[in-house]
Amino acid sequence: MKKIFLPMIVLGSLAATAGVQAADSKALIKHRQGVMNAISGHLTSIFSTLRGPESFAPNRQFHADSIAHLSKIAVHTFPEGTDSGKTSASSDIWSKPEAFKEAMDKFVNKADALAATAGNGDVKALASAAKALGGTCKGCHDDFKED
């Protein structure tokens, strides 16, 4: 009797663990996508404050600070095991971790620079910082995102 139940218990435990891991992976991917969408929304909003009415100007710092905070979350949203499922993340993220880390470090640095620039009232400097940040987004997407 033990010969039958022990393997069943082990297989049942493995299946349950795999199910939990799959659920965790799905949640992690959803979180990552939400963070990235929020960053994109705030960056879009930064550009709209530069083109929109002056009444948008007070929002610049909020959007820039939000991007800076979210950038520090984003770097931790690519753990092992989140490379499959409903994701457009390239496998290069995990096969080339040094290059990915370098790209994310550039992104965080440019996000911090954007936040530092947003409050000084210099619209040209803010536009330049936003473009530089957008360049890091594009570079990372070119190298580490599937179409």
ABEGO torsion letter per residue (X at the ends): XAAAAAAAAAAAAAAAAAAAAAAAAAAAAAAAAAAAAAAAAAAAAAAAAAABBAAAAAAAAAAAAAAAAAAAAAAAABBBGAABEBBABBAAAAABAAAAAAAAAAAAAAAAAAAAAAAAGBAAAAAAAAAAAAAAAAAAAAAABBX
